[in-house]
Amino acid sequence: MATGDPAERAIGKLTLRVIRDELARIVLQCRLEDRKVHYLDGCALYGESDHAELPLPD
């Protein structure tokens, strides 16, 4: 379980940011061959300002 400590990334623990960054990288690579592949980062739908106003329980 990742606890938010930046040092955890160095030892390979997954965080939501790490997963989103990797998905974005993969989609960019796939788009080279298929322009119909898209990626929408969840932060565009629900970001830090949304969390401040409407925090989710998870």
PDB file of N, CA, C and O in Angstrom:
ATOM      1  N   MET A   1       0.849  -1.170   0.000  1.00  0.00           N
ATOM      2  CA  MET A   1       0.000   0.000   0.000  1.00  0.00           C
ATOM      3  C   MET A   1       0.899   1.239   0.000  1.00  0.00           C
ATOM      4  O   MET A   1       1.823   1.360   0.805  1.00  0.00           O
ATOM      5  N   ALA A   2       0.600   2.155  -0.928  1.00  0.00           N
ATOM      6  CA  ALA A   2       1.321   3.422  -0.961  1.00  0.00           C
ATOM      7  C   ALA A   2       0.681   4.371   0.045  1.00  0.00           C
ATOM      8  O   ALA A   2      -0.543   4.422   0.165  1.00  0.00           O
ATOM      9  N   THR A   3       1.500   5.114   0.758  1.00  0.00           N
ATOM     10  CA  THR A   3       0.980   6.012   1.794  1.00  0.00           C
ATOM     11  C   THR A   3       1.122   7.487   1.433  1.00  0.00           C
ATOM     12  O   THR A   3       0.746   8.356   2.221  1.00  0.00           O
ATOM     13  N   GLY A   4       1.662   7.778   0.246  1.00  0.00           N
ATOM     14  CA  GLY A   4       1.835   9.160  -0.163  1.00  0.00           C
ATOM     15  C   GLY A   4       3.250   9.669  -0.010  1.00  0.00           C
ATOM     16  O   GLY A   4       3.547  10.791  -0.422  1.00  0.00           O
ATOM     17  N   ASP A   5       4.123   8.881   0.566  1.00  0.00           N
ATOM     18  CA  ASP A   5       5.522   9.269   0.716  1.00  0.00           C
ATOM     19  C   ASP A   5       6.195   9.191  -0.660  1.00  0.00           C
ATOM     20  O   ASP A   5       6.207   8.121  -1.268  1.00  0.00           O
ATOM     21  N   PRO A   6       6.760  10.311  -1.171  1.00  0.00           N
ATOM     22  CA  PRO A   6       7.398  10.295  -2.487  1.00  0.00           C
ATOM     23  C   PRO A   6       8.509   9.251  -2.627  1.00  0.00           C
ATOM     24  O   PRO A   6       8.786   8.793  -3.735  1.00  0.00           O
ATOM     25  N   ALA A   7       9.135   8.879  -1.537  1.00  0.00           N
ATOM     26  CA  ALA A   7      10.206   7.878  -1.596  1.00  0.00           C
ATOM     27  C   ALA A   7       9.666   6.509  -2.015  1.00  0.00           C
ATOM     28  O   ALA A   7      10.413   5.677  -2.528  1.00  0.00           O
ATOM     29  N   GLU A   8       8.385   6.279  -1.799  1.00  0.00           N
ATOM     30  CA  GLU A   8       7.788   4.999  -2.164  1.00  0.00           C
ATOM     31  C   GLU A   8       7.785   4.776  -3.677  1.00  0.00           C
ATOM     32  O   GLU A   8       7.841   3.637  -4.141  1.00  0.00           O
ATOM     33  N   ARG A   9       7.720   5.854  -4.434  1.00  0.00           N
ATOM     34  CA  ARG A   9       7.764   5.725  -5.895  1.00  0.00           C
ATOM     35  C   ARG A   9       9.091   5.117  -6.328  1.00  0.00           C
ATOM     36  O   ARG A   9       9.141   4.319  -7.264  1.00  0.00           O
ATOM     37  N   ALA A  10      10.147   5.493  -5.654  1.00  0.00           N
ATOM     38  CA  ALA A  10      11.485   5.007  -6.012  1.00  0.00           C
ATOM     39  C   ALA A  10      11.613   3.500  -5.836  1.00  0.00           C
ATOM     40  O   ALA A  10      12.434   2.865  -6.498  1.00  0.00           O
ATOM     41  N   ILE A  11      10.812   2.927  -4.954  1.00  0.00           N
ATOM     42  CA  ILE A  11      10.893   1.471  -4.749  1.00  0.00           C
ATOM     43  C   ILE A  11       9.773   0.729  -5.480  1.00  0.00           C
ATOM     44  O   ILE A  11       9.556  -0.463  -5.263  1.00  0.00           O
ATOM     45  N   GLY A  12       9.054   1.470  -6.366  1.00  0.00           N
ATOM     46  CA  GLY A  12       8.089   0.826  -7.241  1.00  0.00           C
ATOM     47  C   GLY A  12       6.657   0.752  -6.773  1.00  0.00           C
ATOM     48  O   GLY A  12       5.836   0.094  -7.414  1.00  0.00           O
ATOM     49  N   LYS A  13       6.331   1.408  -5.673  1.00  0.00           N
ATOM     50  CA  LYS A  13       4.944   1.374  -5.218  1.00  0.00           C
ATOM     51  C   LYS A  13       4.088   2.234  -6.145  1.00  0.00           C
ATOM     52  O   LYS A  13       4.489   3.324  -6.553  1.00  0.00           O
ATOM     53  N   LEU A  14       2.909   1.723  -6.465  1.00  0.00           N
ATOM     54  CA  LEU A  14       2.015   2.444  -7.351  1.00  0.00           C
ATOM     55  C   LEU A  14       1.181   3.451  -6.575  1.00  0.00           C
ATOM     56  O   LEU A  14       0.648   3.156  -5.505  1.00  0.00           O
ATOM     57  N   THR A  15       1.083   4.638  -7.138  1.00  0.00           N
ATOM     58  CA  THR A  15       0.177   5.658  -6.641  1.00  0.00           C
ATOM     59  C   THR A  15      -0.769   5.987  -7.783  1.00  0.00           C
ATOM     60  O   THR A  15      -0.517   5.606  -8.926  1.00  0.00           O
ATOM     61  N   LEU A  16      -1.830   6.673  -7.493  1.00  0.00           N
ATOM     62  CA  LEU A  16      -2.761   7.065  -8.541  1.00  0.00           C
ATOM     63  C   LEU A  16      -2.056   7.920  -9.593  1.00  0.00           C
ATOM     64  O   LEU A  16      -2.329   7.791 -10.787  1.00  0.00           O
ATOM     65  N   ARG A  17      -1.157   8.785  -9.153  1.00  0.00           N
ATOM     66  CA  ARG A  17      -0.420   9.639 -10.098  1.00  0.00           C
ATOM     67  C   ARG A  17       0.478   8.791 -10.996  1.00  0.00           C
ATOM     68  O   ARG A  17       0.545   9.030 -12.202  1.00  0.00           O
ATOM     69  N   VAL A  18       1.163   7.812 -10.431  1.00  0.00           N
ATOM     70  CA  VAL A  18       2.033   6.929 -11.217  1.00  0.00           C
ATOM     71  C   VAL A  18       1.202   6.179 -12.262  1.00  0.00           C
ATOM     72  O   VAL A  18       1.604   6.074 -13.420  1.00  0.00           O
ATOM     73  N   ILE A  19       0.056   5.667 -11.854  1.00  0.00           N
ATOM     74  CA  ILE A  19      -0.802   4.923 -12.776  1.00  0.00           C
ATOM     75  C   ILE A  19      -1.309   5.830 -13.886  1.00  0.00           C
ATOM     76  O   ILE A  19      -1.285   5.448 -15.056  1.00  0.00           O
ATOM     77  N   ARG A  20      -1.767   7.026 -13.534  1.00  0.00           N
ATOM     78  CA  ARG A  20      -2.266   7.953 -14.560  1.00  0.00           C
ATOM     79  C   ARG A  20      -1.162   8.346 -15.530  1.00  0.00           C
ATOM     80  O   ARG A  20      -1.392   8.415 -16.738  1.00  0.00           O
ATOM     81  N   ASP A  21       0.028   8.601 -15.015  1.00  0.00           N
ATOM     82  CA  ASP A  21       1.147   8.968 -15.895  1.00  0.00           C
ATOM     83  C   ASP A  21       1.487   7.832 -16.856  1.00  0.00           C
ATOM     84  O   ASP A  21       1.760   8.069 -18.032  1.00  0.00           O
ATOM     85  N   GLU A  22       1.469   6.609 -16.358  1.00  0.00           N
ATOM     86  CA  GLU A  22       1.796   5.463 -17.200  1.00  0.00           C
ATOM     87  C   GLU A  22       0.715   5.231 -18.252  1.00  0.00           C
ATOM     88  O   GLU A  22       1.027   4.933 -19.404  1.00  0.00           O
ATOM     89  N   LEU A  23      -0.543   5.366 -17.867  1.00  0.00           N
ATOM     90  CA  LEU A  23      -1.629   5.232 -18.835  1.00  0.00           C
ATOM     91  C   LEU A  23      -1.529   6.286 -19.934  1.00  0.00           C
ATOM     92  O   LEU A  23      -1.719   5.974 -21.109  1.00  0.00           O
ATOM     93  N   ALA A  24      -1.235   7.518 -19.564  1.00  0.00           N
ATOM     94  CA  ALA A  24      -1.083   8.591 -20.549  1.00  0.00           C
ATOM     95  C   ALA A  24       0.064   8.270 -21.505  1.00  0.00           C
ATOM     96  O   ALA A  24      -0.059   8.492 -22.709  1.00  0.00           O
ATOM     97  N   ARG A  25       1.162   7.758 -20.991  1.00  0.00           N
ATOM     98  CA  ARG A  25       2.302   7.401 -21.834  1.00  0.00           C
ATOM     99  C   ARG A  25       1.939   6.294 -22.817  1.00  0.00           C
ATOM    100  O   ARG A  25       2.295   6.356 -23.994  1.00  0.00           O
ATOM    101  N   ILE A  26       1.230   5.287 -22.328  1.00  0.00           N
ATOM    102  CA  ILE A  26       0.827   4.164 -23.173  1.00  0.00           C
ATOM    103  C   ILE A  26      -0.124   4.635 -24.276  1.00  0.00           C
ATOM    104  O   ILE A  26       0.011   4.237 -25.434  1.00  0.00           O
ATOM    105  N   VAL A  27      -1.076   5.476 -23.911  1.00  0.00           N
ATOM    106  CA  VAL A  27      -2.031   5.974 -24.903  1.00  0.00           C
ATOM    107  C   VAL A  27      -1.322   6.803 -25.965  1.00  0.00           C
ATOM    108  O   VAL A  27      -1.625   6.668 -27.151  1.00  0.00           O
ATOM    109  N   LEU A  28      -0.391   7.654 -25.569  1.00  0.00           N
ATOM    110  CA  LEU A  28       0.361   8.430 -26.555  1.00  0.00           C
ATOM    111  C   LEU A  28       1.096   7.519 -27.522  1.00  0.00           C
ATOM    112  O   LEU A  28       1.144   7.795 -28.721  1.00  0.00           O
ATOM    113  N   GLN A  29       1.658   6.461 -27.024  1.00  0.00           N
ATOM    114  CA  GLN A  29       2.363   5.499 -27.868  1.00  0.00           C
ATOM    115  C   GLN A  29       1.372   4.803 -28.814  1.00  0.00           C
ATOM    116  O   GLN A  29       1.670   4.631 -29.996  1.00  0.00           O
ATOM    117  N   CYS A  30       0.225   4.410 -28.318  1.00  0.00           N
ATOM    118  CA  CYS A  30      -0.794   3.735 -29.145  1.00  0.00           C
ATOM    119  C   CYS A  30      -1.350   4.661 -30.212  1.00  0.00           C
ATOM    120  O   CYS A  30      -1.685   4.215 -31.310  1.00  0.00           O
ATOM    121  N   ARG A  31      -1.450   5.944 -29.899  1.00  0.00           N
ATOM    122  CA  ARG A  31      -2.001   6.907 -30.863  1.00  0.00           C
ATOM    123  C   ARG A  31      -1.128   7.057 -32.098  1.00  0.00           C
ATOM    124  O   ARG A  31      -1.602   7.536 -33.128  1.00  0.00           O
ATOM    125  N   LEU A  32       0.117   6.666 -32.019  1.00  0.00           N
ATOM    126  CA  LEU A  32       0.983   6.728 -33.189  1.00  0.00           C
ATOM    127  C   LEU A  32       0.451   5.828 -34.299  1.00  0.00           C
ATOM    128  O   LEU A  32       0.652   6.105 -35.482  1.00  0.00           O
ATOM    129  N   GLU A  33      -0.226   4.753 -33.914  1.00  0.00           N
ATOM    130  CA  GLU A  33      -0.771   3.815 -34.885  1.00  0.00           C
ATOM    131  C   GLU A  33      -2.283   3.903 -35.030  1.00  0.00           C
ATOM    132  O   GLU A  33      -2.821   3.514 -36.067  1.00  0.00           O
ATOM    133  N   ASP A  34      -2.977   4.402 -34.023  1.00  0.00           N
ATOM    134  CA  ASP A  34      -4.442   4.456 -34.069  1.00  0.00           C
ATOM    135  C   ASP A  34      -4.917   5.772 -33.458  1.00  0.00           C
ATOM    136  O   ASP A  34      -4.958   5.919 -32.236  1.00  0.00           O
ATOM    137  N   ARG A  35      -5.273   6.719 -34.308  1.00  0.00           N
ATOM    138  CA  ARG A  35      -5.688   8.042 -33.851  1.00  0.00           C
ATOM    139  C   ARG A  35      -7.039   8.021 -33.128  1.00  0.00           C
ATOM    140  O   ARG A  35      -7.464   9.042 -32.589  1.00  0.00           O
ATOM    141  N   LYS A  36      -7.707   6.886 -33.113  1.00  0.00           N
ATOM    142  CA  LYS A  36      -8.997   6.778 -32.437  1.00  0.00           C
ATOM    143  C   LYS A  36      -8.848   6.457 -30.951  1.00  0.00           C
ATOM    144  O   LYS A  36      -9.835   6.464 -30.216  1.00  0.00           O
ATOM    145  N   VAL A  37      -7.641   6.179 -30.511  1.00  0.00           N
ATOM    146  CA  VAL A  37      -7.387   5.887 -29.096  1.00  0.00           C
ATOM    147  C   VAL A  37      -7.251   7.221 -28.366  1.00  0.00           C
ATOM    148  O   VAL A  37      -6.506   8.103 -28.792  1.00  0.00           O
ATOM    149  N   HIS A  38      -7.983   7.353 -27.258  1.00  0.00           N
ATOM    150  CA  HIS A  38      -7.960   8.592 -26.478  1.00  0.00           C
ATOM    151  C   HIS A  38      -7.783   8.271 -24.994  1.00  0.00           C
ATOM    152  O   HIS A  38      -8.031   7.153 -24.543  1.00  0.00           O
ATOM    153  N   TYR A  39      -7.354   9.274 -24.264  1.00  0.00           N
ATOM    154  CA  TYR A  39      -7.200   9.133 -22.818  1.00  0.00           C
ATOM    155  C   TYR A  39      -7.739  10.390 -22.154  1.00  0.00           C
ATOM    156  O   TYR A  39      -7.406  11.502 -22.564  1.00  0.00           O
ATOM    157  N   LEU A  40      -8.553  10.225 -21.151  1.00  0.00           N
ATOM    158  CA  LEU A  40      -9.068  11.336 -20.368  1.00  0.00           C
ATOM    159  C   LEU A  40      -8.605  11.131 -18.931  1.00  0.00           C
ATOM    160  O   LEU A  40      -9.049  10.205 -18.251  1.00  0.00           O
ATOM    161  N   ASP A  41      -7.726  11.988 -18.486  1.00  0.00           N
ATOM    162  CA  ASP A  41      -7.217  11.920 -17.117  1.00  0.00           C
ATOM    163  C   ASP A  41      -8.358  12.224 -16.156  1.00  0.00           C
ATOM    164  O   ASP A  41      -9.062  13.221 -16.312  1.00  0.00           O
ATOM    165  N   GLY A  42      -8.534  11.369 -15.171  1.00  0.00           N
ATOM    166  CA  GLY A  42      -9.599  11.553 -14.192  1.00  0.00           C
ATOM    167  C   GLY A  42      -9.527  12.882 -13.463  1.00  0.00           C
ATOM    168  O   GLY A  42     -10.545  13.368 -12.969  1.00  0.00           O
ATOM    169  N   CYS A  43      -8.348  13.481 -13.386  1.00  0.00           N
ATOM    170  CA  CYS A  43      -8.217  14.780 -12.718  1.00  0.00           C
ATOM    171  C   CYS A  43      -8.954  15.883 -13.472  1.00  0.00           C
ATOM    172  O   CYS A  43      -9.310  16.907 -12.889  1.00  0.00           O
ATOM    173  N   ALA A  44      -9.183  15.672 -14.774  1.00  0.00           N
ATOM    174  CA  ALA A  44      -9.953  16.643 -15.554  1.00  0.00           C
ATOM    175  C   ALA A  44     -11.430  16.604 -15.149  1.00  0.00           C
ATOM    176  O   ALA A  44     -12.150  17.587 -15.322  1.00  0.00           O
ATOM    177  N   LEU A  45     -11.873  15.475 -14.614  1.00  0.00           N
ATOM    178  CA  LEU A  45     -13.260  15.323 -14.189  1.00  0.00           C
ATOM    179  C   LEU A  45     -13.449  15.613 -12.705  1.00  0.00           C
ATOM    180  O   LEU A  45     -14.477  16.152 -12.295  1.00  0.00           O
ATOM    181  N   TYR A  46     -12.458  15.254 -11.911  1.00  0.00           N
ATOM    182  CA  TYR A  46     -12.528  15.416 -10.461  1.00  0.00           C
ATOM    183  C   TYR A  46     -11.112  15.673  -9.966  1.00  0.00           C
ATOM    184  O   TYR A  46     -10.318  14.742  -9.828  1.00  0.00           O
ATOM    185  N   GLY A  47     -10.795  16.940  -9.699  1.00  0.00           N
ATOM    186  CA  GLY A  47      -9.441  17.312  -9.308  1.00  0.00           C
ATOM    187  C   GLY A  47      -9.352  17.759  -7.863  1.00  0.00           C
ATOM    188  O   GLY A  47     -10.269  17.546  -7.069  1.00  0.00           O
ATOM    189  N   GLU A  48      -8.234  18.380  -7.539  1.00  0.00           N
ATOM    190  CA  GLU A  48      -7.990  18.795  -6.150  1.00  0.00           C
ATOM    191  C   GLU A  48      -9.027  19.792  -5.650  1.00  0.00           C
ATOM    192  O   GLU A  48      -9.458  19.715  -4.500  1.00  0.00           O
ATOM    193  N   SER A  49      -9.434  20.734  -6.515  1.00  0.00           N
ATOM    194  CA  SER A  49     -10.432  21.723  -6.076  1.00  0.00           C
ATOM    195  C   SER A  49     -11.778  21.050  -5.821  1.00  0.00           C
ATOM    196  O   SER A  49     -12.515  21.456  -4.922  1.00  0.00           O
ATOM    197  N   ASP A  50     -12.106  20.011  -6.617  1.00  0.00           N
ATOM    198  CA  ASP A  50     -13.347  19.272  -6.381  1.00  0.00           C
ATOM    199  C   ASP A  50     -13.285  18.517  -5.053  1.00  0.00           C
ATOM    200  O   ASP A  50     -14.263  18.464  -4.308  1.00  0.00           O
ATOM    201  N   HIS A  51     -12.123  17.938  -4.774  1.00  0.00           N
ATOM    202  CA  HIS A  51     -11.949  17.193  -3.529  1.00  0.00           C
ATOM    203  C   HIS A  51     -12.128  18.105  -2.315  1.00  0.00           C
ATOM    204  O   HIS A  51     -12.683  17.692  -1.298  1.00  0.00           O
ATOM    205  N   ALA A  52     -11.658  19.334  -2.429  1.00  0.00           N
ATOM    206  CA  ALA A  52     -11.794  20.271  -1.309  1.00  0.00           C
ATOM    207  C   ALA A  52     -13.268  20.550  -1.024  1.00  0.00           C
ATOM    208  O   ALA A  52     -13.660  20.707   0.132  1.00  0.00           O
ATOM    209  N   GLU A  53     -14.089  20.613  -2.086  1.00  0.00           N
ATOM    210  CA  GLU A  53     -15.507  20.922  -1.917  1.00  0.00           C
ATOM    211  C   GLU A  53     -16.360  19.666  -1.691  1.00  0.00           C
ATOM    212  O   GLU A  53     -17.285  19.671  -0.879  1.00  0.00           O
ATOM    213  N   LEU A  54     -16.036  18.597  -2.416  1.00  0.00           N
ATOM    214  CA  LEU A  54     -16.825  17.370  -2.364  1.00  0.00           C
ATOM    215  C   LEU A  54     -15.906  16.150  -2.203  1.00  0.00           C
ATOM    216  O   LEU A  54     -15.728  15.398  -3.161  1.00  0.00           O
ATOM    217  N   PRO A  55     -15.325  15.938  -1.028  1.00  0.00           N
ATOM    218  CA  PRO A  55     -14.403  14.816  -0.846  1.00  0.00           C
ATOM    219  C   PRO A  55     -15.101  13.461  -1.021  1.00  0.00           C
ATOM    220  O   PRO A  55     -16.230  13.266  -0.573  1.00  0.00           O
ATOM    221  N   LEU A  56     -14.418  12.554  -1.667  1.00  0.00           N
ATOM    222  CA  LEU A  56     -14.940  11.199  -1.829  1.00  0.00           C
ATOM    223  C   LEU A  56     -14.425  10.330  -0.678  1.00  0.00           C
ATOM    224  O   LEU A  56     -13.309  10.534  -0.202  1.00  0.00           O
ATOM    225  N   PRO A  57     -15.222   9.373  -0.233  1.00  0.00           N
ATOM    226  CA  PRO A  57     -14.815   8.549   0.910  1.00  0.00           C
ATOM    227  C   PRO A  57     -13.653   7.619   0.637  1.00  0.00           C
ATOM    228  O   PRO A  57     -12.999   7.176   1.581  1.00  0.00           O
ATOM    229  N   ASP A  58     -13.368   7.305  -0.625  1.00  0.00           N
ATOM    230  CA  ASP A  58     -12.286   6.362  -0.897  1.00  0.00           C
ATOM    231  C   ASP A  58     -11.017   7.113  -1.170  1.00  0.00           C
ATOM    232  O   ASP A  58      -9.979   6.501  -1.424  1.00  0.00           O
TER     233      ASP A  58
END
